[in-house]
Amino acid sequence: MTTRLRVLDDGAWISIDDGREVRVSELWRLDAPDFCGCDLADLVVENFQEVGVDGSRVEVRVYGQCIACGETGITDWLPVGRIRGGEFVEFDRSCVRRTRRD
């Protein structure tokens, strides 16, 4: 089964099978030591750069800013959800997300 993944509206949304599923302007908690020096970054997601899939896991690279230290930049790959039974299931937004290096 094929799943269509796209970045829409100049990076404002992630589309999965033509449905807007994940949006910017959210606060994500990150374990991302390569992004900033904070133990856990509080990242305001400002723009989606890329979307991809690793097995059944949907991942994104985002541009954002850590509200604790002010660092800005593009993250490594971050999980946002899974494809299960042909449907997208978003991960709990309150969970800590851990980056995956290329």
C-alpha positions in Angstrom: 0.0 0.0 0.0 1.3 3.4 -0.9 1.1 6.4 1.4 1.4 9.9 0.0 3.5 12.3 2.1 3.8 16.0 1.3 4.7 19.4 2.8 1.9 21.9 2.1 1.4 25.6 2.3 5.0 26.7 2.3 5.9 24.3 5.1 2.8 24.9 7.3 1.3 21.4 7.1 2.3 17.8 6.6 -0.2 16.1 4.3 -0.6 12.3 4.6 -2.8 10.7 1.9 -4.1 14.2 1.0 -5.2 15.0 4.5 -3.7 17.8 6.6 -2.4 15.9 9.7 0.4 17.8 11.4 0.7 21.6 11.6 3.3 24.1 12.7 3.0 26.5 15.6 3.2 23.8 18.2 5.6 23.3 21.0 7.5 20.0 20.9 9.8 18.6 23.6 13.0 17.3 22.1 15.9 15.2 23.1 18.1 16.7 20.4 21.7 17.4 21.6 22.8 18.4 18.1 20.1 21.1 17.9 20.9 23.1 21.1 22.7 22.8 24.4 19.5 22.2 26.5 19.0 18.9 28.1 15.5 18.8 26.6 14.7 21.5 24.1 11.3 23.2 24.0 11.0 23.7 20.3 8.4 26.0 18.6 7.9 24.4 15.2 7.9 27.1 12.6 8.3 25.3 9.3 8.3 21.7 8.0 11.4 21.2 5.7 11.0 17.6 4.7 8.7 14.6 5.4 9.6 10.9 5.0 9.0 7.4 6.2 11.3 5.0 8.0 9.4 1.6 7.9 6.0 2.5 9.2 7.2 5.6 11.1 6.5 9.0 9.6 9.3 11.5 10.3 9.9 15.2 9.6 12.7 17.7 9.6 11.6 21.0 11.0 12.9 24.6 11.3 12.2 26.0 14.8 13.4 27.8 17.8 14.1 26.6 21.3 12.2 28.9 23.7 14.6 28.1 26.6 17.9 29.2 24.9 16.8 30.9 21.7 18.7 28.6 19.3 17.1 28.3 15.9 17.8 25.9 13.1 16.7 22.7 11.3 16.4 19.5 13.3 17.5 16.0 12.3 14.7 13.6 11.6 11.9 13.5 14.2 9.0 11.0 14.5 5.5 12.4 14.3 3.4 9.2 13.8 3.0 5.8 12.2 1.1 4.3 9.3 -1.0 1.5 10.8 -3.4 -0.5 8.7 -3.1 2.1 6.0 -4.1 5.0 8.4 -1.9 7.6 10.0 -1.8 7.6 13.8 -0.1 10.6 15.3 2.2 10.2 18.3 1.1 11.8 21.5 2.1 15.4 21.3 3.1 15.6 24.9 5.8 12.9 24.5 9.5 13.7 24.2 10.7 13.3 20.6 14.2 12.0 19.9 16.1 12.9 16.8 17.5 10.4 14.4 20.7 11.3 12.5 20.9 10.8 8.7 
